[in-house]
């Protein structure tokens, strides 16, 4: 919506120009996104009585909108006592500077941060400082507030994508949940895996009775969890630099999987205990970094979408440890190491089953239709045969 479109409760007829970000959205979803205080019942009533118009024509709640169309909305309709727009947090100059310093890429649909270690992605009971709380630094005037679409653990650094609009948030969220986003992590681990490259396939579940959120391998009741790994370089038998690519997205997946094969991530005392710390000049901080993200960008009218490919520099402690162990960052470009398709989400499995059913039904009907056509042709041939053509006299 344009700035003049953004109005609260009104006693006058309003007109909104559909933005590229809302291209293809259902009419009722548009209201939920842009005028959340107008309920579905009101939208349905307005549509039924012809009070809602799109380019001058009546519209139904399920109709799809296109960028550039003009939507006419009657006055009022805001529910009394409905949720008021969320108040924006007043940030200090230091907080605004901190937020802007994290940005390593900006596109029309996203902000990409290099999140530092020690900063939580979202707030919690005892967490008051977090990325989500700093997003108001990027809001000007009536622009929508950026939205988180995935997360990194507090002590994990690296690439973190934030959607700039509700529409791009929906698009990016779908890509992350559908596993089409490629995420490559760098980690320093204790010891050296015997197999240089492979897949860790170990189901994960929440560990009962654990203080705070903690996961463990549970072959019987755990959710499927798979991680591809590759050893890039080793420092004798002391430590190794590995690249990790999650094929699924379970909580603490990379950390639990590396600890499960006997090579905890350096600095991860939660899953590696005291064995996760190296002596000497190696920092005791977590050495897990989201090095690279490759993800499809949202499609819109006149834009088929493309690829966003972002790499984040290592934090200071990680870079120092790499140097201390003699590892050269130039040895790897953090290319995707996945050589098998990611596990399908339940929604994808359901869609695939539906398509398979339709295809099977189509293949079954084809022979029947062919037999039916042949039968009709035979009947027509018999009908066309001259009667009384017996033996000649």
Secondary structure, DSSP 4 states (H G I P E B T S, - for coil): --GGG---S-SS-EEEEPPGGGTT-BHHHHHHHH-TTB-HHHHHHHHHTT--EETTEE--TTPBP-TT-EEEE-S--BPTTPPPPPPPPPPPHHHHHHHHHTEEEE-SSEEEEEEPTT-BSS--SS---BHHHHGGGG--TTPPPPEE-S---TT-EEEEEEESSHHHHHHHHHHHHTT-SEEEEEEEEES--SSSEEEEE--EEEPTT-SSS-EEE-TTTPBP-EEEEEEEEEETTTEEEEEEEESS--TTHHHHHHHHTT-PBTT-HHHHGGGG--STT--SS--EEEEEEEEEPPPBTTB---EEEEE-PPPHHHHHHHHHHT--GGG--------SPPPPPHHHHHHHHHHHHHHHHHHHHHHHHHHHHHHHHHHHHHHHSPS---S--
